[in-house]
Amino acid sequence: MRCTPSQTVAIAWWVLTSILAPGAHASGEAPQSIPPSLTLEDVVSNALRNRGEIAAAQARAESLAQRPAIVGALEDPMISPSIDHYPFNMMDEEGGSRYDWSISVEQRFPLSGVRGHRRRVAKADASRATAEAERTSLDVVSQAQRAFFMLRERRQMGDVLARQLALARQVVDSAAARYSSGNGSQADVLRAEVDTSRVEAAQRSLASQIRAAETMLNVSMGLPAATFIGDLNYSPPLSELPSRASVEQTALSTRPELRMGEAEVERAQAEIDVMRSMYKPMATIRAGRASTMAEGPGAMLMIGVSVPIWRSSLHAGVAEARSMERMARADLEAMKLMVAGEVAAAREEVQAARETVRSLELEIIPRAAAAVDAALATYSAGQGSLVSVIDASGAVWRARGDLVMASSLLGQASVSLERALGRNSSMERVP
């Protein structure tokens, strides 16, 4: 079994990282390597595991999950030792107190359900942060998948250029053979060599573009930019696309943006109840021990109630909360409409890309290849013109390049559809 040069390098790299892996773990550093044959699933798992944006969003969601216990708690009680009366002229009476003193414990608590409403607000914030963390994961995965298809496109374009260069050199050989036999002109040879130089220049430019795409893929997976990337393994599934109604229903039930909008509505409703609770007073209870110079030791008790008399500010607070609820509901309805349109458009983009790939593979490229073979055979036989050969060669080059780009667009359209459906596993993609 023979291996291509790229496969040989990939295998050597895998063996090297396998040998060095134990030492890396022993020093406490995880080895930064990827499989020799990189799949889209590998890209997704690396991005989910390594990207700092996801870790930051998850940490924020975890922190907000603690807020309900914080905002729903009572205020801390206050312990107040005090000297209530210290006379300047002490009375020296045997057994009597020399001054009045007390020590009390004071606790404030609302006479409404405001604590429960504040917990609802905090829970809504936590739900929104959880959905936002999922949205971040979807965006990060989508970015990594697009980088995968960009690198795949440029590497496939390198294969197209290699085939085109072989064809261009074959044309040069045919033109030189006709010129040496006296059936051609030197201008034909020079024209064919210009075509060859153009392909070679495109190859040199593409090499830098491939390195740039490799860097972007590594960064999108959370790996060092210089990490080696071997072969890219991807086979588009041939399953039929689900119906438009099906994808819209799925998106409306899975998109984290909608859950974020629903959490905003819940938060706004809870804020209304919080502001309504402000109409009810706060209670204060103070109890403790006291001692006076006249009566000696005893107990003390105080009960107080706040009087919420500034009704205008309370009315304004409720009105503000209601306006925020209307805004949250309007945003949610607009988001639902946008999600339905986005997923429907993404589905049609996948279908359009599929049709383009199918036409190029089954019709355009076979005919273009047959045309260039016929033109080259006629020219090599001493008939026809070099112009027809170059035109046919350019047509097959463009067709193969169009197939590479259409295949990349198909992959990226599938990524867009997956993102519109609110899914972050490439195992569930629908290209």
C-alpha positions as CSV (number, residue, x, y, z in Angstrom):
1,M,0.0,0.0,0.0
2,R,1.5,3.3,-1.1
3,C,1.1,6.6,0.9
4,T,0.9,10.0,-0.5
5,P,3.5,12.6,0.8
6,S,0.9,14.3,2.9
7,Q,-0.3,11.0,4.4
8,T,3.3,10.1,5.2
9,V,3.9,13.4,7.0
10,A,0.6,13.1,8.9
11,I,1.5,9.6,10.1
12,A,5.0,10.7,11.2
13,W,3.5,13.6,13.1
14,W,1.0,11.3,14.9
15,V,3.8,9.0,15.9
16,L,5.9,11.9,17.2
17,T,3.0,13.3,19.3
18,S,2.2,9.9,20.7
19,I,5.8,9.5,21.9
20,L,5.9,12.9,23.4
21,A,2.5,12.8,25.0
22,P,3.5,11.1,28.3
23,G,6.2,13.7,29.0
24,A,3.8,16.5,28.4
25,H,1.3,15.1,30.8
26,A,4.1,14.5,33.4
27,S,5.0,18.2,33.3
28,G,1.3,19.2,33.8
29,E,0.8,20.5,30.3
30,A,-1.8,18.9,27.9
31,P,-0.3,18.0,24.5
32,Q,-1.5,20.3,21.7
33,S,-2.1,17.9,18.9
34,I,-4.9,16.9,16.6
35,P,-5.6,13.7,14.7
36,P,-3.7,13.1,11.5
37,S,-7.0,12.9,9.6
38,L,-9.1,15.8,10.9
39,T,-12.9,15.5,10.7
40,L,-15.6,18.1,11.2
41,E,-16.5,16.3,14.5
42,D,-12.9,16.8,15.7
43,V,-13.1,20.5,14.9
44,V,-16.3,20.8,16.9
45,S,-14.9,18.9,19.9
46,N,-11.7,20.9,20.0
47,A,-13.5,24.2,19.7
48,L,-15.9,23.3,22.5
49,R,-13.1,22.1,24.7
50,N,-10.5,24.8,24.1
51,R,-12.1,28.1,23.3
52,G,-11.9,30.6,26.2
53,E,-15.1,32.4,25.1
54,I,-17.1,29.3,26.0
55,A,-15.5,28.9,29.4
56,A,-16.1,32.6,30.2
57,A,-19.8,32.4,29.2
58,Q,-20.3,29.3,31.3
59,A,-18.5,30.8,34.3
60,R,-20.8,33.8,34.0
61,A,-23.9,31.6,33.9
62,E,-22.6,29.7,37.0
63,S,-22.1,32.9,38.9
64,L,-25.6,34.2,38.1
65,A,-27.1,30.9,39.2
66,Q,-26.1,31.9,42.7
67,R,-27.9,35.2,42.7
68,P,-31.4,33.9,43.7
69,A,-30.0,32.8,47.1
70,I,-28.3,36.2,47.5
71,V,-31.2,38.5,46.6
72,G,-33.9,36.5,48.3
73,A,-32.2,36.5,51.8
74,L,-33.3,38.8,54.6
75,E,-31.1,41.7,55.6
76,D,-28.5,40.8,58.2
77,P,-29.7,41.4,61.8
78,M,-28.1,44.3,63.7
79,I,-26.8,43.9,67.3
80,S,-26.7,47.3,69.1
81,P,-25.1,47.6,72.5
82,S,-25.6,51.1,73.8
83,I,-25.3,53.4,76.9
84,D,-28.7,55.1,77.0
85,H,-27.9,57.5,79.9
86,Y,-24.6,58.2,81.5
87,P,-25.1,60.9,84.2
88,F,-22.3,63.4,84.9
89,N,-23.1,63.4,88.6
90,M,-23.0,59.8,89.7
91,M,-25.2,58.7,92.6
92,D,-23.3,56.4,94.8
93,E,-26.0,54.1,96.0
94,E,-25.1,50.7,97.2
95,G,-26.3,48.1,94.7
96,G,-27.6,50.6,92.2
97,S,-26.7,51.0,88.6
98,R,-24.4,53.8,87.8
99,Y,-25.9,54.3,84.2
100,D,-28.6,53.1,81.9
101,W,-27.5,50.6,79.2
102,S,-29.1,48.2,76.7
103,I,-28.2,45.6,74.1
104,S,-30.7,44.7,71.3
105,V,-31.1,42.7,68.2
106,E,-32.9,44.4,65.3
107,Q,-34.3,42.6,62.2
108,R,-36.0,44.2,59.2
109,F,-38.2,42.2,56.8
110,P,-40.8,43.1,54.2
111,L,-44.5,42.6,54.7
112,S,-44.8,41.7,51.0
113,G,-43.6,38.9,48.7
114,V,-40.8,41.1,47.3
115,R,-38.1,38.6,48.3
116,G,-39.7,35.9,46.1
117,H,-40.2,38.3,43.2
118,R,-36.5,39.3,43.4
119,R,-35.6,35.6,43.3
120,R,-37.7,35.3,40.1
121,V,-35.7,38.2,38.6
122,A,-32.4,36.6,39.5
123,K,-33.6,33.2,38.2
124,A,-34.6,34.9,34.9
125,D,-31.1,36.5,34.7
126,A,-29.5,33.0,35.3
127,S,-31.7,31.4,32.6
128,R,-30.7,34.2,30.2
129,A,-27.0,33.7,31.0
130,T,-27.3,29.9,30.4
131,A,-28.9,30.5,27.0
132,E,-26.3,33.1,26.2
133,A,-23.5,30.5,27.0
134,E,-25.2,28.1,24.6
135,R,-25.4,30.8,21.9
136,T,-21.7,31.5,22.4
137,S,-21.0,27.8,21.9
138,L,-23.0,27.8,18.7
139,D,-21.1,30.9,17.4
140,V,-17.7,29.4,18.2
141,V,-18.5,26.1,16.6
142,S,-19.9,27.8,13.5
143,Q,-16.7,29.9,13.2
144,A,-14.5,26.8,13.5
145,Q,-16.6,24.8,11.0
146,R,-16.3,27.7,8.5
147,A,-12.6,27.8,9.0
148,F,-12.5,24.0,8.3
149,F,-14.3,24.5,5.0
150,M,-12.2,27.4,4.0
151,L,-9.0,25.3,4.4
152,R,-10.6,22.4,2.6
153,E,-11.5,24.7,-0.3
154,R,-8.0,26.1,-0.6
155,R,-6.4,22.7,-0.5
156,Q,-8.8,21.3,-3.1
157,M,-8.0,24.3,-5.2
158,G,-4.3,23.3,-4.9
159,D,-5.2,19.9,-6.4
160,V,-7.1,21.7,-9.3
161,L,-4.0,23.8,-10.0
162,A,-1.8,20.8,-10.0
163,R,-4.0,19.1,-12.6
164,Q,-4.2,22.3,-14.6
165,L,-0.4,22.7,-14.5
166,A,0.0,19.2,-15.9
167,L,-2.4,20.0,-18.6
168,A,-0.7,23.3,-19.4
169,R,2.7,21.5,-19.7
170,Q,1.1,18.9,-22.0
171,V,-0.1,21.8,-24.2
172,V,3.5,23.2,-24.2
173,D,4.9,19.9,-25.3
174,S,2.3,19.6,-28.1
175,A,3.1,23.1,-29.3
176,A,6.8,22.5,-29.2
177,A,6.4,19.2,-31.1
178,R,4.4,21.0,-33.9
179,Y,6.9,23.8,-34.0
180,S,9.8,21.4,-34.4
181,S,8.0,19.6,-37.2
182,G,7.3,22.8,-39.0
183,N,3.5,22.6,-38.6
184,G,3.4,25.2,-35.8
185,S,4.7,28.6,-34.9
186,Q,7.0,29.8,-32.1
187,A,4.2,32.2,-31.0
188,D,2.1,29.1,-30.1
189,V,4.9,27.8,-27.9
190,L,5.3,31.1,-26.2
191,R,1.5,31.4,-25.7
192,A,1.4,28.0,-24.1
193,E,4.3,28.8,-21.8
194,V,2.6,32.0,-20.7
195,D,-0.4,29.9,-19.7
196,T,1.9,27.6,-17.7
197,S,3.5,30.5,-15.9
198,R,0.1,31.8,-14.9
199,V,-0.8,28.5,-13.3
200,E,2.6,28.4,-11.5
201,A,2.0,31.9,-10.1
202,A,-1.4,30.9,-8.9
203,Q,0.1,28.0,-7.1
204,R,2.7,30.1,-5.3
205,S,0.0,32.6,-4.2
206,L,-2.3,29.7,-3.1
207,A,0.4,28.3,-0.8
208,S,0.4,31.4,1.4
209,Q,-3.4,31.3,1.4
210,I,-3.4,27.7,2.6
211,R,-1.0,28.6,5.5
212,A,-3.3,31.5,6.4
213,A,-6.3,29.2,6.4
214,E,-4.5,26.6,8.6
215,T,-3.7,29.4,11.1
216,M,-7.3,30.5,11.2
217,L,-8.5,26.9,11.7
218,N,-6.1,26.3,14.5
219,V,-7.1,29.5,16.3
220,S,-10.8,28.8,15.9
221,M,-10.2,25.4,17.6
222,G,-8.3,27.1,20.4
223,L,-5.0,25.6,19.4
224,P,-1.6,27.2,18.8
225,A,-1.4,28.8,15.4
226,A,1.5,26.6,14.3
227,T,-0.2,23.3,15.1
228,F,0.2,20.8,12.2
229,I,-3.0,20.0,10.4
230,G,-3.0,16.8,8.4
231,D,-5.6,15.6,5.9
232,L,-9.2,16.9,6.1
233,N,-11.8,14.1,6.2
234,Y,-15.3,15.2,5.2
235,S,-18.0,13.4,3.2
236,P,-21.3,15.3,2.8
237,P,-24.3,13.1,3.7
238,L,-26.8,12.5,1.0
239,S,-29.9,12.6,3.2
240,E,-32.8,14.7,1.9
241,L,-33.4,18.1,3.4
242,P,-36.3,18.4,5.9
243,S,-39.3,20.4,4.9
244,R,-39.5,24.2,5.5
245,A,-42.2,23.8,8.2
246,S,-40.0,21.2,9.9
247,V,-36.9,23.3,10.1
248,E,-38.9,26.4,11.3
249,Q,-40.5,24.4,14.0
250,T,-37.2,23.0,15.1
251,A,-35.5,26.4,15.2
252,L,-38.4,28.0,17.2
253,S,-38.0,25.2,19.8
254,T,-34.2,25.1,20.0
255,R,-32.7,28.5,19.4
256,P,-31.0,29.9,22.5
257,E,-31.8,33.5,21.4
258,L,-35.5,32.7,21.9
259,R,-34.9,31.3,25.3
260,M,-33.0,34.5,26.1
261,G,-36.0,36.5,24.9
262,E,-38.3,34.5,27.0
263,A,-36.1,35.0,30.1
264,E,-36.2,38.7,29.4
265,V,-40.0,38.6,29.4
266,E,-40.1,36.6,32.7
267,R,-37.6,39.1,34.2
268,A,-39.8,42.0,33.2
269,Q,-42.9,40.4,34.7
270,A,-41.0,39.7,38.0
271,E,-39.8,43.3,38.0
272,I,-43.4,44.5,37.8
273,D,-44.3,42.4,40.9
274,V,-41.2,43.8,42.6
275,M,-42.3,47.3,42.1
276,R,-45.9,46.6,43.2
277,S,-44.5,45.1,46.4
278,M,-43.0,48.5,47.2
279,Y,-46.5,49.7,48.0
280,K,-46.4,47.5,51.1
281,P,-44.4,48.6,54.2
282,M,-41.2,47.1,55.7
283,A,-41.4,45.9,59.3
284,T,-38.7,46.3,62.0
285,I,-38.5,44.3,65.2
286,R,-36.0,45.1,67.9
287,A,-35.7,43.1,71.2
288,G,-33.1,42.9,73.9
289,R,-32.0,43.4,77.4
290,A,-31.7,46.8,79.3
291,S,-30.9,48.1,82.7
292,T,-31.7,51.5,84.2
293,M,-30.4,53.2,87.3
294,A,-34.0,53.5,88.6
295,E,-35.5,50.1,88.0
296,G,-32.5,47.8,87.4
297,P,-32.4,45.1,84.7
298,G,-35.3,44.3,82.3
299,A,-36.3,43.6,78.7
300,M,-37.0,45.8,75.7
301,L,-39.1,45.3,72.6
302,M,-39.8,47.6,69.6
303,I,-41.9,47.1,66.6
304,G,-41.8,49.6,63.7
305,V,-43.4,49.8,60.2
306,S,-42.3,52.0,57.4
307,V,-44.9,54.3,55.7
308,P,-44.6,54.3,51.9
309,I,-46.2,57.7,51.3
310,W,-44.3,58.9,48.2
311,R,-46.8,57.2,45.8
312,S,-45.7,59.2,42.7
313,S,-42.3,57.4,42.7
314,L,-44.0,54.1,43.2
315,H,-46.4,54.6,40.4
316,A,-43.5,55.6,38.1
317,G,-41.6,52.5,39.1
318,V,-44.6,50.2,38.1
319,A,-45.1,52.1,34.9
320,E,-41.5,51.8,34.0
321,A,-41.5,48.0,34.7
322,R,-44.6,47.6,32.5
323,S,-43.0,49.4,29.6
324,M,-40.0,47.2,29.9
325,E,-42.2,44.1,29.7
326,R,-43.9,45.4,26.5
327,M,-40.5,46.0,25.0
328,A,-39.3,42.5,26.0
329,R,-42.4,40.9,24.4
330,A,-42.0,43.0,21.2
331,D,-38.4,41.9,21.0
332,L,-39.3,38.3,21.4
333,E,-41.9,38.4,18.7
334,A,-39.5,40.1,16.3
335,M,-36.9,37.5,17.1
336,K,-39.3,34.7,16.4
337,L,-40.0,36.2,13.0
338,M,-36.3,36.7,12.3
339,V,-35.5,33.1,13.3
340,A,-38.2,31.6,11.1
341,G,-37.0,33.6,8.1
342,E,-33.3,32.9,8.8
343,V,-33.7,29.1,9.0
344,A,-35.9,29.1,5.9
345,A,-33.3,31.1,3.9
346,A,-30.5,28.9,5.2
347,R,-32.4,25.8,4.0
348,E,-32.8,27.3,0.5
349,E,-29.1,28.2,0.4
350,V,-28.2,24.5,1.1
351,Q,-30.6,23.4,-1.6
352,A,-29.1,25.9,-4.1
353,A,-25.5,24.8,-3.3
354,R,-26.5,21.2,-3.8
355,E,-28.0,21.8,-7.2
356,T,-24.8,23.7,-8.2
357,V,-22.5,20.9,-7.1
358,R,-24.7,18.3,-8.8
359,S,-24.7,20.2,-12.1
360,L,-20.9,20.7,-12.1
361,E,-20.2,17.1,-11.2
362,L,-22.6,15.4,-13.5
363,E,-22.8,17.7,-16.5
364,I,-20.4,20.6,-16.8
365,I,-17.0,19.1,-15.8
366,P,-17.4,15.9,-17.8
367,R,-18.3,17.9,-20.9
368,A,-15.4,20.4,-20.3
369,A,-12.9,17.5,-19.8
370,A,-14.1,15.8,-23.0
371,A,-13.8,19.1,-24.9
372,V,-10.2,19.7,-23.8
373,D,-9.3,16.1,-24.6
374,A,-10.7,16.4,-28.1
375,A,-9.1,19.8,-28.8
376,L,-5.7,18.5,-27.5
377,A,-5.9,15.4,-29.6
378,T,-6.8,17.4,-32.7
379,Y,-4.0,19.8,-32.1
380,S,-1.4,17.0,-31.5
381,A,-2.5,15.5,-34.8
382,G,-1.4,18.6,-36.6
383,Q,-4.9,20.1,-37.0
384,G,-6.8,22.8,-35.3
385,S,-5.4,25.8,-33.5
386,L,-3.7,26.4,-30.2
387,V,-6.4,29.0,-29.3
388,S,-9.1,26.2,-29.2
389,V,-6.9,24.1,-26.9
390,I,-6.2,27.0,-24.5
391,D,-9.9,28.0,-24.5
392,A,-11.0,24.4,-23.7
393,S,-8.2,24.2,-21.1
394,G,-9.4,27.4,-19.4
395,A,-13.0,26.1,-19.4
396,V,-12.2,22.9,-17.6
397,W,-10.0,24.9,-15.1
398,R,-12.9,27.3,-14.4
399,A,-15.3,24.4,-14.1
400,R,-13.1,22.5,-11.6
401,G,-12.5,25.7,-9.6
402,D,-16.3,26.4,-9.6
403,L,-16.8,22.9,-8.2
404,V,-14.3,23.5,-5.4
405,M,-16.0,26.7,-4.5
406,A,-19.5,25.3,-4.8
407,S,-18.5,22.4,-2.5
408,S,-17.2,24.9,0.0
409,L,-20.3,26.9,-0.2
410,L,-22.3,23.8,0.4
411,G,-20.4,23.1,3.5
412,Q,-20.7,26.6,4.8
413,A,-24.4,26.7,3.9
414,S,-24.8,23.5,6.0
415,V,-23.0,25.3,8.8
416,S,-25.4,28.2,8.5
417,L,-28.4,25.9,8.5
418,E,-27.1,24.1,11.6
419,R,-26.5,27.4,13.4
420,A,-30.0,28.6,12.4
421,L,-31.4,25.4,13.8
422,G,-29.7,26.0,17.1
423,R,-27.5,22.9,17.1
424,N,-23.8,22.7,17.8
425,S,-23.0,19.1,16.9
426,S,-21.7,18.4,13.5
427,M,-23.2,14.9,13.7
428,E,-26.6,16.6,13.4
429,R,-25.8,18.8,10.4
430,V,-28.1,18.8,7.4
431,P,-26.0,19.7,4.3
